[in-house]
Amino acid sequence: MLLTVVATTPELESLASSVGGDLVSVSHIVPAGQDAEAFQPRPQDLARIRAARAVIRVGVDYDLWLDRLLAQSRGVQVIDASTDVALLDVRAGGIGPGDGHAHGRGNPHYWLDPVNAEMITATILEAFIRMDPPNAKRFEANRLAFLSRLDSKLADWSHRLKNVPPLVAYHDTWSYFARRFRLRFIGIIETRPGVAPSPAHLTGLIETARKEKAGIVVREAHESQRDADFIAARSGAKVVTLASHGDDYLSLIDEDVRRLAK
Amino acid sequence: MIELLALPALACAALVAIHSYFGIHVLKRQVIFVDLALAQVAALGATAAFLLGHLPQSLAAHAYSLGFTLVAAAVLASTRTWSGRVPQEAQIGVIYVVSAAAALLLVERAPQGAEHIRQILTGNILTVGWDELRWAIPLYAVVGLVYPRIHVRQPWLAEFAFYAAFGVVVTSSVALAGVLLVFAFLIIPAAIGMLHANTFRSQLIVAWVTGTATALVGLAVSYLGDYATGATLVCTYGFALAIAAVAQALRMPQEKGAMAHVTLRFARWLGAALLAASGIGVAIWPRADQPLLDAMERAFPAIRSAYMDGKSQAIAEEAASFSERYRDEAAKLRAREEERRWKGEPLDEVEVRRIGSFLKSYNEMIRGEEFVMREVRSRAREQNRWWISGILVLLALSLVVSLPSKRTTPRNFGGERGSIGP
């Protein structure tokens, strides 16, 4: 009998499918391209969670809307994919007035470091084996096959991103991606999520971008095109739209690398 | 600063010019929130266009927005005549919520759709571009010149012309400046104009001058204070309206001096009430938050040293210095980790975890020091609560007692009426 699992985001579904293969039926809640932090669940999402054996979540205060659904769904196992990941941007002071991501425990976009997929799939593997012990070996084999595909891609991605100029990001989404591929992000447009940048901040950012010769302003589809264009036009950079969510994990990173390296 | 704020200032001037005109009409018709409803209907139109395969900034998307807005204008024009039982504001509210909800339902059907509604409704005046203004300013000029010359006798057509012209303006301006700021541009300069002038022309001139001046002050405050521009402008407009209201009260010729007296009395009573409440609060709950006392201590640190002994002060100062030191250490650690993402040898996972754990420890230690500071202060307040409370209550009493006992003799406005006897 298939294990029924629901993931909050599409890339977590992709990673869970890589481990579960044909032994697990996985679906996701937040459609790719939507702001997963501001997602509003629908009635069918609750029905799917209630019918599932397990829910895989991003954690780190990223998918807080899930808590309300879980409160109404008893007996569903929760797999927090962030459990074994080394978190970046842990803020002394947690949620507070400081710059950067407003999440207390750390930056939640950890899946954008492909090496972290190793830890995420390890957490998922452990949970799957607990739920379905007889198929442990098949889960392990699936995971190793995925990691082997990931390894073969990793060197190529690093090579293609070798000469990317300094970048400006709209939001503090790319810390893990930057660390893995040695990218230099020199500033963030919207330092406090949901609060428009001030003129003084934009002036400082434009000066830094000019001085450091920033070549790219990175935004996601749901972030303001106009604000990104504003910085790009004044600093001589170009705007590149990346995605932090995608239906297939390897294709997601592949596409982001392709757009940056273009 | 000039380079960054020149276009926003020009945009503000253009928005004030057209919105003051419509604002006076809106205030007279008492349809205050009609701009929100029309903007939301325009967003619904753009979302429908997007769902049908048109790009967000395409001609078709604008045509859909305009079409939806004109339908809403027709509905508003029709309901004004039969809405004797239900205020038109209620109908405006219904149009707003239904179009907002309908747009959300449509967005769910469109991949990556939500951002289009958001971008339509949350313009940012700071990043407004010339490519937008070169269309918006001529549009405002045409509407501003043509609409006042339209004289229609048929009431429904007159209403429709108003809402249609206003809808066209609001659809464009909300995309430039966002809903909150457009509401401020629409209502506040017009309200100031109506407070200080009697004829439509003079009201418009007062609205234009004060509205533009307030926008320039708001932009400067936003830059110098490093605040978000839209929110700063809205607050500056609110402040300007408060000043205009006080100025209007003070300049009323028939009650010269009376309003100033009333304002002063009100301020004193308010101050006395706050001081007395704070004094009673310190006496009953010395460990609870005391916002007034805290504010006074921030402004005059000598107040704290008056009720805290030397030992307590030394403990609090040491805790503050440790807290500052931990913050510095945490900032250095974060900077080091961020730099190593792209420079020098990359940090391995163990080092990243160690830094994360140090940052968490610093976080706890900072909280600990803050607890010490609060606890020392609370204990000092608890030990000295009676005389702190007594001083605050005495200050409150002094404010009340110092009020002039002589009441201003009310003018005999009813003299003529008094002469009419049974």
Interface residues (C-beta under 8 A of the other chain):
Chain A: P31 A32 G33 Q34 D35 R42 A86 L87 L88 D89 V90 R91 A92 G93 G94 G106 S175 A178 R179 R182 L183 R184 V195 A196 P197 S198 P199 A200 H201 L202 T203 I206 A221 H222 E223 S224 Q225 R226 D227 D229 F230 A233
Chain B: M1 L4 L5 E108 P111 Q112 A114 E115 R118 Q119 G123 N124 L126 T127 V128 G129 L219 S222 Y223 L224 G225 D226 Y227 A228 T229 G230 A231 Y326 R327 A330 R334 E337 R341 W342 K343 P346 E349 V352 R353 I355 G356 L359 K360 Y362 N363 I366
